[in-house]
Amino acid sequence: DEEARADSVYGEDGKKRRTSRIGLRWSGSPTATSAESIRLKRIMLGLVALALCPALAIGISTAAGYIVFNWNEVGIAFAYVIISEVIRRIIWRLLRNLYCRRVLGLTSDEILDINGPRRHLSKAWLSDLLADSRRRRNIKICDVLFRKGGHVVPLISAVLIGDMITDDIGCLLFANTLGCLLITTIMALAIWNFRDPKDRPKWRYLSLFWGATDRIRDGRYAQQNSMLGNISLVWGVTIAYFIARAVLPDEDDSEKLWAFALSVVLLPLTFGDALGEVIGTPFGRHRFKVRGLGEINQKSLEGCVAVFLGSLVPLLIIAGTMADSEVLNGTWALICVTAVLTTLTETLAFRSTDNM
């Protein structure tokens, strides 16, 4: 057996075969120990519980009469969220697979390692993958293109297409919280039920639930990072919605004010957050370590500047195109404070929780 194993790793020229070695890390990894299984179960249950909280909060508020919905619109919005997310994730996954094959030159086995849960891979897997400087640069570009591309597109489409479905922000939010809960639950069940090495081939299809949101450079924690990022986004928008209901006039009486408030919430999240990674990941030179869920937890000063400008400029454009009578006292100060707070949050928050 040992000789056969050696033959599968080394060729006749004595050099290691990369594809066989990568695959061996799966087949040679033992099934998770009891302690690891318990830890994994707790993580999955914790993520599902976190996804449940926003939906539960809105559901309780609706039952108490604090929020009133048109349930037909909720149903249509929920169907749109699920269908659009499934289509989006499949497309971005297929595009990333194509990039990995054509640009990174990865084999089918190596791509399956990236798309799978990665928990059975060795600790050296990511460092081996990033060893070549050219490949490391292209992987950074891959993470930026497909992670942030999949981040910006749904946020913009939610605003543009959401108006066609309903003009009730709360209705759209409730549909998104339910969608997040459903998708998170499916992801958690997939990770728990198909965690053994023998289930590896099934991840060719199971990985579609993640799209391209699981960064390559997050290593073995990529799937959990992706799930927590989606949940923190829903938490943040839900909290903002309840604050808006508490301090702003009724939405029907102040549509333009609510529209501006929505811009203050979503534009820094859409453009500031995305621009920070677009600039910081490939071009950042002054790097520093941060806390986070991933094997590489770093940010850069260049990325922080990009977050600030990506938060500031869109809000200045929105306020600048509003009629003078619609710009409230303190609007310009609010915009500047929002850009500063967004930058601080993006920099100091535990990675994958900054959306909240």
N, C-alpha and C positions, 0 to 999 in steps of 0.2 A: 504493500500500500504506500509506504513511504517513497519507494522508487517511482511508482506511478505518479505520485503527487509531485515529485521533483521533476519528472518528465513533462508534466502539465504546466510547470512554472518556467522551466528553462528549455530553450531550444537547443538544437545541435551545436550552435555556435557558442553556447554557454551564456548567452544574454537572456535576461528575464523577459518573458512575454507579458506585456502590460495587460492585455485583455484577460488572460487566464488568471493573473494575479488578482485583478479586481474581482472577478467572479468567485475566486477562491475565498475571498473575505466573507462572502455570503455563505457558501456551502460549508466552510470550516468554522463558522461561528456557532457556538452553542445556543440552544434556546434560552431565553431570558430566565434568570434565576427567580425564585419566589419573591425575593425582596425587590428585584427590578420590576416584576410583574405588578406587585402591589403599588410601587411608586408610579408606574405607568397608568394604572387604573385610577389612582388619585388625581393625576394630572388631567386625564381625559374627563373624569367626572367634574373636576374643578372648572375646566373650560366650558363644559356644557352648562354648568350652574351659572357661570358668568354670562353666557349668552342668553340664559333664561331670564335674568334679572330685568333688563330693559323691557322685554315683551311683557313680563309680569307686571311691571310698574304701570305701563300704559293700559294693560288689561284691567287692573284694579281701578285705575282712574276712570276708565270707561264704565265699569260696573257701578262705581259710586256716583256717576253722573257728572263728574268734573270735565270729562271730554266726551263729545258726541260725534259719532262717525256715521257716514253713509256706508253701510256694510257692503253694498254692491261695489262701491268704489274701492273699498279695502280689498275685496276679493280680486278685482281686476288688477289692482296695483301689486298684490302678492303674486299673482300669476305672471305678471310682467317681470317682477324681480327674479323669480325662479328661472323662467325661460331665458331671460337675457343673461343671467349669471352662468347658466349651463353652457349656452352658446359661446359666451365670451371666454370662459375658462378652457373650453375645448380648442377654440381657435388659437389662444395664446400658448397653450401647451404644444400644439402641433407646430406653431411657428418657432418656439424655443427648441423643439426637437430638431427641426430643420437647421437652425443656427448651430446647434451643438454638433450636428453631423457634418455640415458643409464648412463652417468657419473654425470650430474647435477641433475638428477631425476626430471626434470620439466614435467609438464603436457602439453597436447596439447594446452590448452588455454594460458599457460605461454609462450610456444614457439611461438605462434601466436603473442603475445605481443612483443616479441623480433624481430620477422620478419617484423612486421608492421611498420608504420611510427612513432609510439610512441608519437605522438604529443598530443594525448588525455589522455595519462597516467598521473597520479599525479606526483608531484615533489618528492614524497616519494617512487616512484616505484623502482628506482635504489638502494636507500639505503636499502629498504626492501629486495631486491634481494641479496644484498651483506652482509646482516646482519650476516649470518652464516660464520664463518672463513674458514671452509673447502670448502664451495661452492664458497666463494670469491676467494680462491686460484685456484680452478678448472676453474672459469670463466676467470681468468687471463691467464691460460694455453689455454683455448678455443680461446680467442682473438688473442694470439700469433700464435697458430697453423693455424687457418683458415684465419685470416687477412693477416699475413705475408706470409703464404704458398701461398695464392692467389696473393701475390705481387711479389714474387721471380719467381715463375713458368712462368708467361707470359713474364717477361723480358728476362729470359734465352731462352725460346722457340722462342721469337721474333728474337734473334740473330742467333740461330741455324737453325731454319726453314726459317727465312727471306732470308738467303743466297740461299736457294733452289728456292725461288720465283724470286728474283732479286738481283743483286749486287749493285743496286742504293739505297743508304741510304735515299736520298730525297724521292724516290718513297715509301719506307716503312713508312717514317715519314708522308707523305701526307695521306696515307691510314689509319694510326693510328689517325691522327687528325680528319678525316672524321668519323671514327668509334666512337671516343670520342664524337663528336658533336651529332651523331645519338643516342647513348645510353643515353647521358645526357638529350637530348630532351625528350626521352621516359620516363626517370625517373621523370623529372619535370612534365610532363603531368599526370603521374600516381599519384604523390603526390597531385597535384592540383585537379584533377577530382575525386579522391577517398579518400578524406580527412575526411569525416564524419564518425562517429561511426558505422553507418549502413553499411558502405562499408568494415567493418573489415574482413568478411570471404573472400573477394576477394584478400586479401593480402597473402593468402596461395600461390597464383600463381604470383601475382605482385612482391612479394619479391624476386623472382628468378633473377630479373634484377640486384639486388645488390650482389648476391652471398653471400659471408660471409665477405664482405668488411665493413659492418656496425658493428663496434665493440659493444659488449654488454655494456662495461664500458663507452662508449660515451653517453649513456642514450638517451634522447629525441632528441639529435642533431646528432645522428649517421649517418643517411642517408645523411644529408647535408655535414657532415665531409667527408664521403666516396666520394661524388660527387666532392667536392672541391679538394680532394687529387688526383683524377684521372686527373682533369683539370690542376692542377699545374704541374703534371708530363709531360703532353703534352706541356704546356707552356715552361717548362725548356728545354726539348729536342729540341723544335723548335728554341728557342733562341740560344742554343748551335750550332745548325745546321747552322743558318745564320752567326754566328760568325766564324764558321769553313770555310764557303764559302768565307768570307771576308779576312781571314788571312792565310789560307792554300793554297798550290798549288792545281791545278785541281785534282779532285778525281781519274780520269783515269790515271794520271801521278804519283800519289803518294798513291797507294792503301794501302801500309803498314803503312804509316803515318796516313792516315785516320782511319785505323783499330785501331791503338793505341789511336788516339784521341777519337774514339767511346768507347774504354775501359775506358779511363779517365772519360768520362761522365757517363757511365752506371754501371761500377763495384762498385763505392762507393754508388750509388743509390740502387743497387741490394743487395749487401752484407752488406755495412756499415749501411744503414737504417734498414734493417731487423734484423741484429745482435743486434743493439741497443735495439730493443723491445724484442727480444728473451732473452737477458740477463737482461735488465733493469726491465722489467715488473715483472717476477717472483722472481728475485734475488736481485733487487736493494734495498738497505737499506738506503742510504743517498739521500733522495728525496728532491726536491724543486719544487715550483709551476712555471708554465709557462702560457703564454696566448694561447688560442686555442678555437676551435669549438668543445665543448664537456662538459660533466658534471664533468669529472675528468681530469684535465689538470696538469699532473705531469711528471717530468723526474727524473732520478737518475744519480749520478756520475758514478756508475758502467755501466749504459747504455751508457754514453758519452764515456767512455774508450772503450767499445765494438764497438761503431761507428767508433772511430779513428782506431782501429786495423782492423776492417772489411773493412775499406776504404784503409788502407795502405798496408796490406799484399797481397791482390789480385793484386794490381798494381805493387808491387815489384816482384811478380812472373811473371807477363806479361813482365816487362822490363828485368828481369833476364834471361828469355828464348829467348829474341831477340838476333840476331847477333850483335856483337860490332859495326859494320858499320851502323846499323839501329838505335842505341841509340844516340839521338841528345844531344848536350851539354845542360846541365840544366835539363835533364830528371829526374834525381834522386831528384833534388830540387823541380821540378814540382810535383812529386809524394807526397813528404812530405807536400808541401803547400796545395795540393788538400785534403789530409787527414785532415789537420788542419781546412781548410775552411769548409769541409763537417761536421766536428764535431761542429763547431761554428754555422753553418746554422741549423743543426738538433736541436741544443739546443736553439737558440735564435729566430728562425722563429716562426710565428704564426702557431700553430698546424694545419696540413693538407695543409700548403703551402710550407713546407720545401723541397718537391720534386723539386720545381722550382729553 
